[in-house]
Every structure is written in C-alpha cells, then in structure tokens.
Amino acid sequence: MGFWIFMLIMVLLIPVSMIGFGRLFLKSAPKDINSTFGYRTRRSMMNMETWKFAHAYFGKLWFICGLILLIPSAVGMCLVLGKDVDTVGNVGMILVAVQMVPMVGAIFPTERALKKTFDDEGRRR
C-alpha cells in the first residue's frame, strides 16, 4: 500500500504542477524577462510583449491540459489499488509517460502562436 501511495503522489505531481504553474502564468508572467524561471525561448524573450503573450498562452494550455490529465491519472492509479508492486510501477510509469506528451507538447502551439502574432523582430503583426 505504501508503494501505491508513493506512485499516486508521483503520478499526480505532473498534472497538479501543470495546473498550478498554468494558473500562475495565466494570471501574470514573471515580472522580468529572465533565463531562470518561466516560459523561456528565443521568441518569447524578445521583449515584454512577447514574454507576457507567451506566458498567457502557455499558461492556459498547461492549466487545461493539467485539468484533463488529473482525472484519468487518478482513475488509472485507483484501478491498480491492491495490485502487486510491478503492476503499480508499470501503470505509474505509463501514466507519467503519457503526461509528458502534453506537458512538453504545449511548447509547439505556443511557438506557433508567437510566430503568427509577432514578426521576427518581436513586433505585433
């Protein structure tokens, strides 16, 4: 049971983090453009307007994806409650691998939206 609880926490960590950071970025981007915290790409760091746009867009995607991932992840772990350690570990690993797709995949539509909204100099089209 202890391993199942540990795996449940690990599996829910990504969706909960996406919801938390998504909400944070949606409400406000980090105050200064920096290379330490936030959505940091060449295009997003061009100026304050691209910085704020990227965080709002990325934050919305992460918030929505986190909410969508939360329920199936919890249900998936509930299905293996009481099963052997290998089954719990394998299901947990599969769930985390599936969660990584929208977590990392949110970069692509954000960059596309930045490219569509701003020119190569960071000026709004």
A tleap script that builds the chain and sets N, CA, C and O, in Angstrom:
source leaprc.protein.ff14SB
mol = sequence {
  NMET GLY PHE TRP ILE PHE MET LEU ILE MET
  VAL LEU LEU ILE PRO VAL SER MET ILE GLY
  PHE GLY ARG LEU PHE LEU LYS SER ALA PRO
  LYS ASP ILE ASN SER THR PHE GLY TYR ARG
  THR ARG ARG SER MET MET ASN MET GLU THR
  TRP LYS PHE ALA HIE ALA TYR PHE GLY LYS
  LEU TRP PHE ILE CYS GLY LEU ILE LEU LEU
  ILE PRO SER ALA VAL GLY MET CYS LEU VAL
  LEU GLY LYS ASP VAL ASP THR VAL GLY ASN
  VAL GLY MET ILE LEU VAL ALA VAL GLN MET
  VAL PRO MET VAL GLY ALA ILE PHE PRO THR
  GLU ARG ALA LEU LYS LYS THR PHE ASP ASP
  GLU GLY ARG ARG CARG
}
set mol.1.N position { 0.821 -1.204 0.000 }
set mol.1.CA position { 0.000 0.000 0.000 }
set mol.1.C position { 0.861 1.262 0.000 }
set mol.1.O position { 0.505 2.270 -0.611 }
set mol.2.N position { 2.008 1.191 0.700 }
set mol.2.CA position { 2.903 2.347 0.759 }
set mol.2.C position { 3.444 2.724 -0.612 }
set mol.2.O position { 3.535 3.903 -0.952 }
set mol.3.N position { 3.805 1.698 -1.406 }
set mol.3.CA position { 4.316 1.980 -2.754 }
set mol.3.C position { 3.219 2.570 -3.632 }
set mol.3.O position { 3.484 3.455 -4.445 }
set mol.4.N position { 1.997 2.089 -3.473 }
set mol.4.CA position { 0.884 2.623 -4.262 }
set mol.4.C position { 0.663 4.094 -3.938 }
set mol.4.O position { 0.436 4.895 -4.846 }
set mol.5.N position { 0.723 4.464 -2.665 }
set mol.5.CA position { 0.558 5.867 -2.266 }
set mol.5.C position { 1.680 6.715 -2.852 }
set mol.5.O position { 1.437 7.808 -3.364 }
set mol.6.N position { 2.904 6.211 -2.777 }
set mol.6.CA position { 4.044 6.915 -3.373 }
set mol.6.C position { 3.824 7.129 -4.869 }
set mol.6.O position { 4.024 8.234 -5.374 }
set mol.7.N position { 3.414 6.083 -5.575 }
set mol.7.CA position { 3.192 6.193 -7.023 }
set mol.7.C position { 2.024 7.125 -7.345 }
set mol.7.O position { 2.079 7.860 -8.331 }
set mol.8.N position { 0.982 7.105 -6.540 }
set mol.8.CA position { -0.142 8.023 -6.737 }
set mol.8.C position { 0.337 9.466 -6.653 }
set mol.8.O position { -0.026 10.299 -7.484 }
set mol.9.N position { 1.154 9.757 -5.643 }
set mol.9.CA position { 1.698 11.115 -5.500 }
set mol.9.C position { 2.556 11.469 -6.708 }
set mol.9.O position { 2.449 12.575 -7.237 }
set mol.10.N position { 3.397 10.553 -7.145 }
set mol.10.CA position { 4.272 10.815 -8.300 }
set mol.10.C position { 3.460 11.027 -9.576 }
set mol.10.O position { 3.775 11.907 -10.378 }
set mol.11.N position { 2.425 10.227 -9.761 }
set mol.11.CA position { 1.595 10.332 -10.966 }
set mol.11.C position { 0.800 11.643 -10.971 }
set mol.11.O position { 0.601 12.242 -12.029 }
set mol.12.N position { 0.353 12.083 -9.814 }
set mol.12.CA position { -0.436 13.325 -9.751 }
set mol.12.C position { 0.436 14.577 -9.726 }
set mol.12.O position { -0.073 15.689 -9.870 }
set mol.13.N position { 1.733 14.407 -9.547 }
set mol.13.CA position { 2.643 15.547 -9.477 }
set mol.13.C position { 2.645 16.376 -10.765 }
set mol.13.O position { 2.614 17.605 -10.702 }
set mol.14.N position { 2.681 15.735 -11.905 }
set mol.14.CA position { 2.727 16.469 -13.178 }
set mol.14.C position { 1.419 17.228 -13.423 }
set mol.14.O position { 1.478 18.429 -13.688 }
set mol.15.N position { 0.241 16.595 -13.349 }
set mol.15.CA position { -0.982 17.373 -13.576 }
set mol.15.C position { -1.175 18.518 -12.573 }
set mol.15.O position { -1.598 19.610 -12.951 }
set mol.16.N position { -0.868 18.269 -11.316 }
set mol.16.CA position { -1.029 19.320 -10.298 }
set mol.16.C position { -0.043 20.464 -10.558 }
set mol.16.O position { -0.401 21.633 -10.411 }
set mol.17.N position { 1.183 20.136 -10.939 }
set mol.17.CA position { 2.169 21.176 -11.277 }
set mol.17.C position { 1.719 21.971 -12.499 }
set mol.17.O position { 1.855 23.194 -12.531 }
set mol.18.N position { 1.185 21.280 -13.502 }
set mol.18.CA position { 0.706 21.974 -14.702 }
set mol.18.C position { -0.447 22.909 -14.364 }
set mol.18.O position { -0.518 24.022 -14.886 }
set mol.19.N position { -1.348 22.467 -13.498 }
set mol.19.CA position { -2.466 23.320 -13.088 }
set mol.19.C position { -1.939 24.533 -12.326 }
set mol.19.O position { -2.340 25.662 -12.608 }
set mol.20.N position { -1.054 24.310 -11.372 }
set mol.20.CA position { -0.517 25.403 -10.557 }
set mol.20.C position { 0.279 26.408 -11.362 }
set mol.20.O position { 0.010 27.607 -11.292 }
set mol.21.N position { 1.258 25.939 -12.129 }
set mol.21.CA position { 2.067 26.854 -12.932 }
set mol.21.C position { 1.256 27.449 -14.079 }
set mol.21.O position { 1.463 28.602 -14.455 }
set mol.22.N position { 0.336 26.666 -14.632 }
set mol.22.CA position { -0.524 27.204 -15.686 }
set mol.22.C position { -1.338 28.377 -15.182 }
set mol.22.O position { -1.440 29.404 -15.853 }
set mol.23.N position { -1.913 28.227 -14.010 }
set mol.23.CA position { -2.702 29.321 -13.413 }
set mol.23.C position { -1.812 30.518 -13.101 }
set mol.23.O position { -2.197 31.663 -13.340 }
set mol.24.N position { -0.625 30.255 -12.568 }
set mol.24.CA position { 0.321 31.321 -12.249 }
set mol.24.C position { 0.706 32.094 -13.510 }
set mol.24.O position { 0.676 33.325 -13.514 }
set mol.25.N position { 1.067 31.379 -14.580 }
set mol.25.CA position { 1.476 32.038 -15.820 }
set mol.25.C position { 0.300 32.721 -16.509 }
set mol.25.O position { 0.472 33.757 -17.151 }
set mol.26.N position { -0.878 32.151 -16.380 }
set mol.26.CA position { -2.073 32.743 -16.988 }
set mol.26.C position { -2.398 34.079 -16.334 }
set mol.26.O position { -2.766 35.035 -17.016 }
set mol.27.N position { -2.264 34.145 -15.027 }
set mol.27.CA position { -2.577 35.379 -14.291 }
set mol.27.C position { -1.510 36.439 -14.493 }
set mol.27.O position { -1.834 37.611 -14.685 }
set mol.28.N position { -0.241 36.048 -14.452 }
set mol.28.CA position { 0.824 37.034 -14.647 }
set mol.28.C position { 2.133 36.338 -14.979 }
set mol.28.O position { 2.501 35.331 -14.374 }
set mol.29.N position { 2.816 36.898 -15.948 }
set mol.29.CA position { 4.137 36.396 -16.314 }
set mol.29.C position { 5.130 36.861 -15.252 }
set mol.29.O position { 4.864 37.834 -14.546 }
set mol.30.N position { 6.273 36.181 -15.130 }
set mol.30.CA position { 7.309 36.712 -14.237 }
set mol.30.C position { 7.614 38.167 -14.612 }
set mol.30.O position { 7.649 38.518 -15.791 }
set mol.31.N position { 7.829 38.986 -13.616 }
set mol.31.CA position { 7.948 40.437 -13.834 }
set mol.31.C position { 9.060 40.821 -14.805 }
set mol.31.O position { 8.889 41.724 -15.624 }
set mol.32.N position { 10.182 40.145 -14.717 }
set mol.32.CA position { 11.314 40.471 -15.587 }
set mol.32.C position { 11.587 39.309 -16.531 }
set mol.32.O position { 11.429 38.146 -16.160 }
set mol.33.N position { 11.996 39.631 -17.746 }
set mol.33.CA position { 12.430 38.596 -18.680 }
set mol.33.C position { 13.738 38.039 -18.125 }
set mol.33.O position { 14.700 38.779 -17.919 }
set mol.34.N position { 13.764 36.736 -17.888 }
set mol.34.CA position { 14.945 36.131 -17.279 }
set mol.34.C position { 15.197 34.762 -17.887 }
set mol.34.O position { 14.342 34.205 -18.575 }
set mol.35.N position { 16.361 34.241 -17.628 }
set mol.35.CA position { 16.701 32.923 -18.162 }
set mol.35.C position { 16.628 31.840 -17.087 }
set mol.35.O position { 17.190 30.757 -17.250 }
set mol.36.N position { 15.931 32.138 -15.988 }
set mol.36.CA position { 15.855 31.198 -14.885 }
set mol.36.C position { 14.473 30.601 -14.703 }
set mol.36.O position { 14.347 29.390 -14.520 }
set mol.37.N position { 13.433 31.424 -14.748 }
set mol.37.CA position { 12.083 30.957 -14.430 }
set mol.37.C position { 11.082 31.476 -15.446 }
set mol.37.O position { 11.095 32.655 -15.800 }
set mol.38.N position { 10.207 30.581 -15.916 }
set mol.38.CA position { 9.158 30.973 -16.848 }
set mol.38.C position { 9.289 30.240 -18.170 }
set mol.38.O position { 10.118 29.344 -18.326 }
set mol.39.N position { 8.453 30.641 -19.117 }
set mol.39.CA position { 8.492 30.067 -20.458 }
set mol.39.C position { 9.592 30.797 -21.218 }
set mol.39.O position { 9.408 31.937 -21.645 }
set mol.40.N position { 10.740 30.136 -21.385 }
set mol.40.CA position { 11.922 30.795 -21.920 }
set mol.40.C position { 12.328 30.206 -23.260 }
set mol.40.O position { 12.935 29.136 -23.317 }
set mol.41.N position { 11.996 30.899 -24.330 }
set mol.41.CA position { 12.501 30.557 -25.660 }
set mol.41.C position { 13.009 31.849 -26.288 }
set mol.41.O position { 12.737 32.942 -25.792 }
set mol.42.N position { 13.741 31.712 -27.371 }
set mol.42.CA position { 14.278 32.903 -28.042 }
set mol.42.C position { 13.151 33.856 -28.415 }
set mol.42.O position { 13.254 35.065 -28.203 }
set mol.43.N position { 12.085 33.312 -28.966 }
set mol.43.CA position { 10.977 34.145 -29.422 }
set mol.43.C position { 10.213 34.775 -28.247 }
set mol.43.O position { 9.786 35.926 -28.340 }
set mol.44.N position { 10.039 34.046 -27.161 }
set mol.44.CA position { 9.277 34.587 -26.032 }
set mol.44.C position { 10.056 35.663 -25.270 }
set mol.44.O position { 9.457 36.510 -24.609 }
set mol.45.N position { 11.377 35.632 -25.361 }
set mol.45.CA position { 12.204 36.563 -24.592 }
set mol.45.C position { 12.618 37.799 -25.392 }
set mol.45.O position { 13.496 38.544 -24.958 }
set mol.46.N position { 11.999 38.027 -26.550 }
set mol.46.CA position { 12.380 39.175 -27.378 }
set mol.46.C position { 12.071 40.512 -26.707 }
set mol.46.O position { 12.896 41.425 -26.723 }
set mol.47.N position { 10.901 40.619 -26.130 }
set mol.47.CA position { 10.514 41.853 -25.436 }
set mol.47.C position { 9.405 41.528 -24.438 }
set mol.47.O position { 8.956 40.385 -24.356 }
set mol.48.N position { 8.972 42.515 -23.693 }
set mol.48.CA position { 7.984 42.276 -22.646 }
set mol.48.C position { 6.636 41.844 -23.227 }
set mol.48.O position { 5.922 41.064 -22.596 }
set mol.49.N position { 6.279 42.327 -24.398 }
set mol.49.CA position { 5.002 41.952 -25.002 }
set mol.49.C position { 4.991 40.469 -25.397 }
set mol.49.O position { 4.009 39.770 -25.148 }
set mol.50.N position { 6.073 39.993 -26.009 }
set mol.50.CA position { 6.146 38.575 -26.371 }
set mol.50.C position { 6.231 37.710 -25.111 }
set mol.50.O position { 5.673 36.613 -25.071 }
set mol.51.N position { 6.921 38.198 -24.093 }
set mol.51.CA position { 7.054 37.488 -22.822 }
set mol.51.C position { 5.686 37.262 -22.182 }
set mol.51.O position { 5.359 36.148 -21.772 }
set mol.52.N position { 4.897 38.324 -22.101 }
set mol.52.CA position { 3.567 38.225 -21.480 }
set mol.52.C position { 2.621 37.368 -22.321 }
set mol.52.O position { 1.866 36.559 -21.781 }
set mol.53.N position { 2.663 37.549 -23.648 }
set mol.53.CA position { 1.814 36.764 -24.541 }
set mol.53.C position { 2.123 35.274 -24.399 }
set mol.53.O position { 1.214 34.454 -24.265 }
set mol.54.N position { 3.407 34.933 -24.428 }
set mol.54.CA position { 3.814 33.525 -24.346 }
set mol.54.C position { 3.364 32.902 -23.026 }
set mol.54.O position { 2.894 31.765 -23.013 }
set mol.55.N position { 3.499 33.619 -21.935 }
set mol.55.CA position { 3.106 33.076 -20.638 }
set mol.55.C position { 1.596 32.898 -20.543 }
set mol.55.O position { 1.122 31.901 -19.999 }
set mol.56.N position { 0.848 33.845 -21.061 }
set mol.56.CA position { -0.616 33.721 -21.020 }
set mol.56.C position { -1.069 32.528 -21.869 }
set mol.56.O position { -1.921 31.749 -21.442 }
set mol.57.N position { -0.509 32.391 -23.050 }
set mol.57.CA position { -0.893 31.304 -23.952 }
set mol.57.C position { -0.475 29.950 -23.377 }
set mol.57.O position { -1.281 29.023 -23.293 }
set mol.58.N position { 0.782 29.852 -22.986 }
set mol.58.CA position { 1.323 28.607 -22.428 }
set mol.58.C position { 0.617 28.254 -21.117 }
set mol.58.O position { 0.318 27.086 -20.868 }
set mol.59.N position { 0.355 29.252 -20.285 }
set mol.59.CA position { -0.331 29.028 -19.020 }
set mol.59.C position { -1.721 28.462 -19.222 }
set mol.59.O position { -2.143 27.562 -18.495 }
set mol.60.N position { -2.433 28.987 -20.209 }
set mol.60.CA position { -3.779 28.477 -20.499 }
set mol.60.C position { -3.721 27.024 -20.953 }
set mol.60.O position { -4.523 26.196 -20.519 }
set mol.61.N position { -2.762 26.719 -21.834 }
set mol.61.CA position { -2.608 25.338 -22.309 }
set mol.61.C position { -2.276 24.391 -21.153 }
set mol.61.O position { -2.880 23.327 -21.021 }
set mol.62.N position { -1.328 24.779 -20.333 }
set mol.62.CA position { -0.940 23.924 -19.221 }
set mol.62.C position { -2.072 23.743 -18.231 }
set mol.62.O position { -2.282 22.638 -17.732 }
set mol.63.N position { -2.805 24.807 -17.938 }
set mol.63.CA position { -3.915 24.721 -16.988 }
set mol.63.C position { -4.967 23.733 -17.493 }
set mol.63.O position { -5.414 22.858 -16.750 }
set mol.64.N position { -5.354 23.877 -18.745 }
set mol.64.CA position { -6.377 22.999 -19.325 }
set mol.64.C position { -5.873 21.556 -19.408 }
set mol.64.O position { -6.587 20.628 -19.026 }
set mol.65.N position { -4.659 21.367 -19.900 }
set mol.65.CA position { -4.105 20.006 -20.006 }
set mol.65.C position { -3.956 19.371 -18.629 }
set mol.65.O position { -4.219 18.179 -18.471 }
set mol.66.N position { -3.546 20.130 -17.651 }
set mol.66.CA position { -3.417 19.598 -16.295 }
set mol.66.C position { -4.743 19.124 -15.742 }
set mol.66.O position { -4.830 18.064 -15.122 }
set mol.67.N position { -5.794 19.933 -15.975 }
set mol.67.CA position { -7.128 19.517 -15.526 }
set mol.67.C position { -7.585 18.245 -16.224 }
set mol.67.O position { -8.149 17.350 -15.595 }
set mol.68.N position { -7.338 18.173 -17.526 }
set mol.68.CA position { -7.741 16.995 -18.299 }
set mol.68.C position { -6.976 15.752 -17.840 }
set mol.68.O position { -7.555 14.667 -17.778 }
set mol.69.N position { -5.694 15.888 -17.519 }
set mol.69.CA position { -4.867 14.749 -17.119 }
set mol.69.C position { -5.138 14.274 -15.691 }
set mol.69.O position { -4.908 13.108 -15.371 }
set mol.70.N position { -5.619 15.158 -14.849 }
set mol.70.CA position { -5.764 14.839 -13.431 }
set mol.70.C position { -6.703 13.652 -13.182 }
set mol.70.O position { -6.344 12.723 -12.458 }
set mol.71.N position { -7.888 13.679 -13.771 }
set mol.71.CA position { -8.888 12.637 -13.507 }
set mol.71.C position { -8.452 11.266 -14.043 }
set mol.71.O position { -8.466 10.298 -13.283 }
set mol.72.N position { -8.063 11.144 -15.328 }
set mol.72.CA position { -7.650 9.808 -15.805 }
set mol.72.C position { -6.430 9.264 -15.054 }
set mol.72.O position { -6.299 8.054 -14.872 }
set mol.73.N position { -5.547 10.157 -14.624 }
set mol.73.CA position { -4.371 9.703 -13.872 }
set mol.73.C position { -4.790 9.110 -12.533 }
set mol.73.O position { -4.319 8.041 -12.143 }
set mol.74.N position { -5.672 9.807 -11.835 }
set mol.74.CA position { -6.155 9.298 -10.544 }
set mol.74.C position { -6.943 7.999 -10.725 }
set mol.74.O position { -6.785 7.056 -9.950 }
set mol.75.N position { -7.786 7.960 -11.746 }
set mol.75.CA position { -8.579 6.750 -12.012 }
set mol.75.C position { -7.658 5.588 -12.374 }
set mol.75.O position { -7.852 4.466 -11.907 }
set mol.76.N position { -6.666 5.861 -13.200 }
set mol.76.CA position { -5.715 4.811 -13.592 }
set mol.76.C position { -5.004 4.212 -12.396 }
set mol.76.O position { -4.799 3.000 -12.333 }
set mol.77.N position { -4.630 5.052 -11.454 }
set mol.77.CA position { -3.982 4.538 -10.252 }
set mol.77.C position { -4.966 3.798 -9.353 }
set mol.77.O position { -4.591 2.821 -8.704 }
set mol.78.N position { -6.206 4.240 -9.306 }
set mol.78.CA position { -7.220 3.539 -8.493 }
set mol.78.C position { -7.481 2.135 -9.032 }
set mol.78.O position { -7.816 1.224 -8.274 }
set mol.79.N position { -7.329 1.966 -10.332 }
set mol.79.CA position { -7.554 0.643 -10.937 }
set mol.79.C position { -6.518 -0.384 -10.501 }
set mol.79.O position { -6.778 -1.586 -10.555 }
set mol.80.N position { -5.349 0.074 -10.069 }
set mol.80.CA position { -4.302 -0.857 -9.651 }
set mol.80.C position { -4.133 -0.897 -8.128 }
set mol.80.O position { -3.154 -1.448 -7.625 }
set mol.81.N position { -5.071 -0.325 -7.412 }
set mol.81.CA position { -5.032 -0.375 -5.942 }
set mol.81.C position { -5.087 -1.830 -5.490 }
set mol.81.O position { -5.983 -2.575 -5.885 }
set mol.82.N position { -4.131 -2.227 -4.665 }
set mol.82.CA position { -4.088 -3.605 -4.174 }
set mol.82.C position { -3.351 -4.572 -5.080 }
set mol.82.O position { -3.199 -5.742 -4.729 }
set mol.83.N position { -2.889 -4.116 -6.237 }
set mol.83.CA position { -2.142 -4.993 -7.156 }
set mol.83.C position { -0.686 -5.093 -6.696 }
set mol.83.O position { -0.267 -4.392 -5.775 }
set mol.84.N position { 0.067 -5.962 -7.340 }
set mol.84.CA position { 1.470 -6.139 -6.969 }
set mol.84.C position { 2.304 -4.916 -7.363 }
set mol.84.O position { 1.881 -4.094 -8.176 }
set mol.85.N position { 3.481 -4.816 -6.774 }
set mol.85.CA position { 4.369 -3.666 -6.960 }
set mol.85.C position { 4.726 -3.463 -8.426 }
set mol.85.O position { 4.762 -2.325 -8.895 }
set mol.86.N position { 4.989 -4.537 -9.156 }
set mol.86.CA position { 5.350 -4.407 -10.570 }
set mol.86.C position { 4.220 -3.793 -11.381 }
set mol.86.O position { 4.463 -2.929 -12.223 }
set mol.87.N position { 3.003 -4.223 -11.143 }
set mol.87.CA position { 1.851 -3.681 -11.875 }
set mol.87.C position { 1.662 -2.204 -11.561 }
set mol.87.O position { 1.466 -1.391 -12.464 }
set mol.88.N position { 1.721 -1.862 -10.283 }
set mol.88.CA position { 1.567 -0.465 -9.871 }
set mol.88.C position { 2.667 0.390 -10.498 }
set mol.88.O position { 2.397 1.473 -11.017 }
set mol.89.N position { 3.900 -0.096 -10.449 }
set mol.89.CA position { 5.025 0.646 -11.034 }
set mol.89.C position { 4.896 0.819 -12.531 }
set mol.89.O position { 5.152 1.903 -13.056 }
set mol.90.N position { 4.499 -0.246 -13.233 }
set mol.90.CA position { 4.349 -0.166 -14.690 }
set mol.90.C position { 3.232 0.786 -15.097 }
set mol.90.O position { 3.401 1.587 -16.015 }
set mol.91.N position { 2.091 0.701 -14.416 }
set mol.91.CA position { 0.976 1.603 -14.731 }
set mol.91.C position { 1.370 3.048 -14.428 }
set mol.91.O position { 1.067 3.953 -15.205 }
set mol.92.N position { 2.040 3.259 -13.307 }
set mol.92.CA position { 2.509 4.606 -12.967 }
set mol.92.C position { 3.460 5.153 -14.010 }
set mol.92.O position { 3.366 6.320 -14.391 }
set mol.93.N position { 4.379 4.315 -14.476 }
set mol.93.CA position { 5.345 4.734 -15.493 }
set mol.93.C position { 4.638 5.074 -16.803 }
set mol.93.O position { 4.994 6.054 -17.457 }
set mol.94.N position { 3.659 4.292 -17.189 }
set mol.94.CA position { 2.904 4.561 -18.417 }
set mol.94.C position { 2.137 5.872 -18.293 }
set mol.94.O position { 2.123 6.678 -19.223 }
set mol.95.N position { 1.500 6.084 -17.143 }
set mol.95.CA position { 0.749 7.323 -16.944 }
set mol.95.C position { 1.658 8.543 -17.012 }
set mol.95.O position { 1.304 9.543 -17.635 }
set mol.96.N position { 2.818 8.473 -16.383 }
set mol.96.CA position { 3.762 9.595 -16.423 }
set mol.96.C position { 4.260 9.832 -17.845 }
set mol.96.O position { 4.406 10.980 -18.264 }
set mol.97.N position { 4.519 8.766 -18.587 }
set mol.97.CA position { 4.963 8.914 -19.981 }
set mol.97.C position { 3.885 9.598 -20.822 }
set mol.97.O position { 4.193 10.453 -21.653 }
set mol.98.N position { 2.630 9.224 -20.606 }
set mol.98.CA position { 1.522 9.858 -21.334 }
set mol.98.C position { 1.402 11.329 -20.935 }
set mol.98.O position { 1.139 12.179 -21.785 }
set mol.99.N position { 1.592 11.632 -19.659 }
set mol.99.CA position { 1.502 13.019 -19.184 }
set mol.99.C position { 2.587 13.910 -19.778 }
set mol.99.O position { 2.381 15.110 -19.960 }
set mol.100.N position { 3.739 13.324 -20.076 }
set mol.100.CA position { 4.851 14.101 -20.628 }
set mol.100.C position { 4.540 14.662 -22.011 }
set mol.100.O position { 5.078 15.700 -22.398 }
set mol.101.N position { 3.675 13.981 -22.753 }
set mol.101.CA position { 3.358 14.424 -24.117 }
set mol.101.C position { 2.716 15.816 -24.109 }
set mol.101.O position { 3.248 16.710 -24.768 }
set mol.102.N position { 1.599 16.051 -23.400 }
set mol.102.CA position { 1.052 17.413 -23.406 }
set mol.102.C position { 1.911 18.400 -22.618 }
set mol.102.O position { 1.911 19.596 -22.913 }
set mol.103.N position { 2.641 17.907 -21.620 }
set mol.103.CA position { 3.481 18.812 -20.845 }
set mol.103.C position { 4.546 19.461 -21.736 }
set mol.103.O position { 4.726 20.678 -21.714 }
set mol.104.N position { 5.236 18.651 -22.502 }
set mol.104.CA position { 6.268 19.163 -23.409 }
set mol.104.C position { 5.638 19.659 -24.711 }
set mol.104.O position { 6.107 20.629 -25.305 }
set mol.105.N position { 4.582 18.993 -25.142 }
set mol.105.CA position { 3.939 19.339 -26.407 }
set mol.105.C position { 3.321 20.717 -26.436 }
set mol.105.O position { 3.086 21.252 -27.520 }
set mol.106.N position { 3.048 21.312 -25.291 }
set mol.106.CA position { 2.465 22.657 -25.246 }
set mol.106.C position { 3.416 23.711 -25.810 }
set mol.106.O position { 2.990 24.818 -26.142 }
set mol.107.N position { 4.681 23.379 -25.917 }
set mol.107.CA position { 5.660 24.315 -26.482 }
set mol.107.C position { 5.342 24.601 -27.947 }
set mol.107.O position { 5.443 25.748 -28.382 }
set mol.108.N position { 4.962 23.588 -28.709 }
set mol.108.CA position { 4.780 23.741 -30.147 }
set mol.108.C position { 3.634 24.695 -30.513 }
set mol.108.O position { 3.853 25.588 -31.332 }
set mol.109.N position { 2.425 24.555 -29.951 }
set mol.109.CA position { 1.391 25.538 -30.286 }
set mol.109.C position { 1.705 26.939 -29.754 }
set mol.109.O position { 1.289 27.935 -30.345 }
set mol.110.N position { 2.433 27.015 -28.647 }
set mol.110.CA position { 2.811 28.330 -28.116 }
set mol.110.C position { 3.769 29.026 -29.070 }
set mol.110.O position { 3.603 30.210 -29.360 }
set mol.111.N position { 4.756 28.313 -29.553 }
set mol.111.CA position { 5.700 28.905 -30.508 }
set mol.111.C position { 5.004 29.275 -31.817 }
set mol.111.O position { 5.312 30.301 -32.423 }
set mol.112.N position { 4.067 28.437 -32.247 }
set mol.112.CA position { 3.304 28.739 -33.457 }
set mol.112.C position { 2.490 30.022 -33.270 }
set mol.112.O position { 2.434 30.858 -34.172 }
set mol.113.N position { 1.862 30.178 -32.107 }
set mol.113.CA position { 1.071 31.377 -31.821 }
set mol.113.C position { 1.968 32.611 -31.742 }
set mol.113.O position { 1.583 33.682 -32.211 }
set mol.114.N position { 3.138 32.478 -31.165 }
set mol.114.CA position { 4.079 33.600 -31.116 }
set mol.114.C position { 4.500 34.006 -32.524 }
set mol.114.O position { 4.549 35.192 -32.850 }
set mol.115.N position { 4.801 33.013 -33.352 }
set mol.115.CA position { 5.238 33.296 -34.726 }
set mol.115.C position { 4.117 33.943 -35.539 }
set mol.115.O position { 4.366 34.817 -36.369 }
set mol.116.N position { 2.894 33.512 -35.294 }
set mol.116.CA position { 1.748 34.063 -36.012 }
set mol.116.C position { 1.417 35.483 -35.542 }
set mol.116.O position { 0.987 36.314 -36.343 }
set mol.117.N position { 1.613 35.763 -34.267 }
set mol.117.CA position { 1.228 37.047 -33.685 }
set mol.117.C position { 2.318 38.104 -33.796 }
set mol.117.O position { 2.018 39.293 -33.904 }
set mol.118.N position { 3.602 37.678 -33.769 }
set mol.118.CA position { 4.726 38.614 -33.781 }
set mol.118.C position { 5.653 38.311 -34.950 }
set mol.118.O position { 5.789 37.160 -35.365 }
set mol.119.N position { 6.293 39.360 -35.479 }
set mol.119.CA position { 7.267 39.142 -36.549 }
set mol.119.C position { 8.606 38.702 -35.935 }
set mol.119.O position { 8.699 38.495 -34.725 }
set mol.120.N position { 9.632 38.563 -36.769 }
set mol.120.CA position { 10.919 38.067 -36.308 }
set mol.120.C position { 11.656 39.057 -35.399 }
set mol.120.O position { 12.621 38.687 -34.730 }
set mol.121.N position { 11.204 40.302 -35.376 }
set mol.121.CA position { 11.796 41.316 -34.508 }
set mol.121.C position { 11.029 41.465 -33.198 }
set mol.121.O position { 11.425 42.250 -32.336 }
set mol.122.N position { 9.941 40.723 -33.040 }
set mol.122.CA position { 9.138 40.787 -31.821 }
set mol.122.C position { 8.048 41.849 -31.848 }
set mol.122.O position { 7.466 42.173 -30.812 }
set mol.123.N position { 7.768 42.395 -33.044 }
set mol.123.CA position { 6.694 43.397 -33.165 }
set mol.123.C position { 5.398 42.694 -33.535 }
set mol.123.O position { 5.382 41.769 -34.346 }
set mol.124.N position { 4.313 43.151 -32.923 }
set mol.124.CA position { 2.995 42.554 -33.200 }
set mol.124.C position { 2.646 42.768 -34.660 }
set mol.124.O position { 2.834 43.857 -35.204 }
set mol.125.N position { 2.131 41.711 -35.294 }
set mol.125.CA position { 1.746 41.803 -36.710 }
set mol.125.C position { 0.456 42.565 -36.870 }
set mol.125.O position { -0.022 42.743 -37.991 }
savepdb mol mol.pdb
quit
